[in-house]
Amino acid sequence: MVAVVWCPDCEEFLCPGCSKHHSRAKISREHTTITVADYKKLPPSFLSLRYSCCDHNEKFEFYCPFHKHPCCVKCVNETHVDCRNLIPLHDAIKRATTENGLLQIDQELKTVQKNLNDIYENCISNIQKLEKQKKISSDEIVNIRHVINQRLDKLDGALQEELEEKYVEAKTKTGTLLSDIVNQRGMVNGVIRDLEIIKKIATGFQTFMIVSEIENTITERVQYLEELHEAGSLDELNLQLNVDPALMSFMKNAFSFGTISYHHNPICLNILPLQGEHAQAIVRPPNTIDKIKLIPKQRIQLHKSENVTGITG
């Protein structure tokens, strides 16, 4: 036979015949059954519900509001000894399944849904804002690089111009000295050639007169060289690059363009509070009596001769 209904209390599927017997039997006539079609529509969480205690395999008889869990008779004696306000399970079921109870659950679910929707929208907005902030920061990094490049290009251009200027100046000075030296060297070389000829063919008088002129020439050339030396005109000119200390400091100490971080900015979000029992459930439970510490408020000195009774606190 094909099952047509499901009994949650019995946790069994029933065929048409068994269903009739089930509805007439004294032990099960109060059970509420559902059709197989409706059973298949139930969420998986409903299908996994247990209707008896998994520890003692006995039927649930009570409900513990503190632990928010049904319990059997053995559970009451073993794990719920200190729990107060245990109520019969059928009373808890009746209270929860009334119109007002379901209405409260529905309202609380919608409250939580509203809170979650608001947070969801805020998260989406936050991600979009992060994307915009990333784009702005990325553009700013590129702009900083562009500004630095422009500044470096300007400094590079100015330094290249100065290099060219100093090079031309030094080259001109050295070229002028070179030209003078070439002339002086040509003059001295000519005198040397004349002296060789004089030594071969000139008379004594001619030699005497020419040598006197040559000595004057030598004196003038030596004096000329000494003047150049004293004036520093003979010094070798060298080009040298001196990098600005500020730029060197930047190259040494600048390890990055900057740093990236994020900070927490409290959002303007109104978390709607729960009402009723579920609001009470999130309140921290009071300390048990074994965790309560007494604090002395006043000390009373009693005389030994006095017989005091009936002291209460």
QUIZI-V593648 format. One record per backbone hydrogen bond with DSSP energy under -0.5 kcal/mol. CO is the residue of the C=O (numbers start at 1). NH is the residue of the N-H. If there is no record, write none. Layout:
BEGIN
CO;NH, CO;NH
END
This chain:
BEGIN
2;16, 4;36, 5;14, 6;8, 6;34, 7;11, 7;12, 12;7, 14;4, 14;5, 15;19, 16;20, 17;21, 18;22, 19;23, 20;24, 21;25, 25;28, 25;29, 28;31, 31;33, 32;8, 34;6, 35;39, 36;40, 37;41, 38;41, 38;42, 39;42, 43;46, 43;47, 44;48, 46;49, 51;60, 53;57, 58;53, 61;89, 62;71, 63;65, 63;87, 64;68, 64;69, 69;64, 71;61, 71;62, 72;76, 73;77, 74;78, 75;79, 75;80, 80;83, 87;63, 88;92, 89;93, 90;94, 91;95, 92;96, 93;97, 95;98, 98;102, 99;103, 100;104, 101;105, 102;106, 103;107, 104;108, 105;109, 106;110, 107;111, 108;112, 109;113, 110;114, 111;115, 112;116, 113;117, 114;118, 115;119, 116;120, 117;121, 118;122, 119;123, 120;124, 121;125, 122;126, 123;127, 124;128, 125;129, 126;130, 127;131, 128;132, 129;133, 130;134, 131;135, 132;136, 133;137, 134;138, 135;139, 136;140, 137;141, 138;142, 139;143, 140;144, 141;145, 142;146, 143;147, 144;148, 145;149, 146;150, 147;151, 148;152, 149;153, 150;154, 151;155, 152;156, 153;157, 154;158, 155;159, 156;160, 157;161, 158;162, 159;163, 160;164, 161;165, 162;166, 163;167, 164;168, 165;169, 166;170, 167;171, 168;172, 169;173, 170;174, 171;175, 172;176, 173;177, 174;178, 175;179, 176;180, 177;181, 178;182, 179;183, 180;184, 181;185, 182;186, 183;187, 184;188, 185;189, 186;190, 187;191, 188;192, 189;193, 190;194, 191;195, 192;196, 193;197, 194;198, 195;199, 196;200, 197;200, 197;201, 198;202, 203;207, 204;208, 205;209, 206;210, 207;211, 208;212, 209;213, 210;214, 211;215, 212;216, 213;217, 214;218, 215;219, 216;220, 217;221, 218;222, 219;223, 220;224, 221;225, 222;226, 223;227, 224;228, 225;229, 226;230, 227;231, 228;233, 228;234, 229;232, 232;235, 240;242, 241;243, 244;247, 244;248, 245;249, 246;250, 247;251, 248;252, 249;253, 250;254, 253;255, 264;266, 267;269, 269;271, 270;272, 275;278, 276;279, 276;280, 277;281, 278;282, 279;282, 280;283, 288;291, 288;292, 289;292, 299;301, 300;302, 303;306, 306;308, 307;309
END
